[in-house]
Amino acid sequence: MEAQSSMKKVDRRSSWSTRMADRIPHLPDEVLMRILSFLPVEEIARAKLVSKAWKILSEFSFVPPLTFHCPLHHRPEVLLPISFLFNSTDTNCHSFIDLIDSCLKLHYQKNLTFSKLRLWLRLDLYQIKWHSFIDSWIDAALERKVGHLDLSFLHSSNVNYYPFPVKVFSARSITVLRLEDFKLEIQGNANIDLPALRKLRLRHIQINQQSIQKLISSCPSIRDLEISNCRSLQKLHVSGIANLQRFSVIWCFRLERIEIDVPSLQYIIHHHGPSPCVVVLNSGEFIRELILWNSYITEDLFQCLVSGIPNLERLEINRTRMQRIQILHHRLKRLDITLTDKQKNARFKIDTPNLRSLKYNGYRMPFYSIMSSLNTSSLEETEINIFRL
């Protein structure tokens, strides 16, 4: 009896699976695509064994967002769920190109849009022929109203930079734009129209002050701006962005001066070195967080910068060379300090009566000076790491 009951259960499950498999071909492509979007790549590959409908969609990884990533790219990061990889041989490069073309053609045939396109490629000298293909891929993304565009093209030589298509700067659908390893030259009469852009990331870009000013001032809705490893920049003036809330400048080593005139700004990250850089903040009323990694900032520049932020709530000071640090802020709630081996005898004066969190990474003597001046009555969280001499 138990064996017969067990057999009936198996038969019921089998018949249910069969009925479901029979219904799959009749589902709309949009529903199939939605189902596939919840599956990892391995499961998508197995899904094509269930029905012809799954097979057609899974062969081209018919799931937005689309990620095409070269494994030889020099800065690997976490990839999106759907990724297409290629090796460096000519045969595999051609296959990779065909795969991208096939995938985008399928979007055309189905008249579908996709939310995000990521192209991370390595364009060596023998791959100049790729440029026409890349143009067509970017055109396809823009025509399909892509919202998040992420382009990173590593070059083995400066003379082989991919000529960036200026039409991207007039794509009204883009909300997030990340560009890496490009040479951008934006003329004064260039037509830039990015009304929906909320986040802009520029990394390892060859660009001058005039071009970057023209670009960011033409993005009225931008809220998050990051400029990283743009080593041709010497001066940077950020202004005319009414909605900007977050601004990051990271490892732009040749920068000598940063002037910020953005009343809405709430968050600043500044990582700099190994040369001095002056930061001028013309309006800091709404800034709540300041993160400084600037080994050459002086005590006077630090005081001038911090005193211009009356409502600061979080301050992080990381790996500077300052020997006398004074922090007087009644609104400050979180303070993170990390010292270098050149600050073994640094002295602090801290008056922050509303401080709730203190994190300290450094040497014993500076820590004693912090505790001798700090009012600990409001502290709720502390994390202390004392370095050995």
Protein Blocks (a to p, Z undefined) as FASTA:
>chain_A
ZZmmmmmmmmmmmmmmmmmmmmmmmpcfklmmmmmmmpcfklmmmmmmmpmklmmmmmno
paccdddddfkbcbdcdddfbdcdddfbfklmmmmmmmmmmmmmmmmmnopacfbdcddd
dddfklmmmmmmmmmmmmmmmmnopabdcdddddfbfklcccddfklmmcfkbmbdcdeh
iaddddfklccddfkbmbdcdehiacdfklmmmmmmmmmkbcbdcdehiakbfbdcdehi
lkbmbdcdehilkbmbdcdddfkbcbdcddedjbdcddddfblklpmbdcdddfkbcfkl
mmmmmmmmmkbcbdcdehiabfbdcdddfkbmbdcddddfklmmgccddddfkbfbdcdd
ddfklmmmmmmmpcfklpcbdcdddddZZ
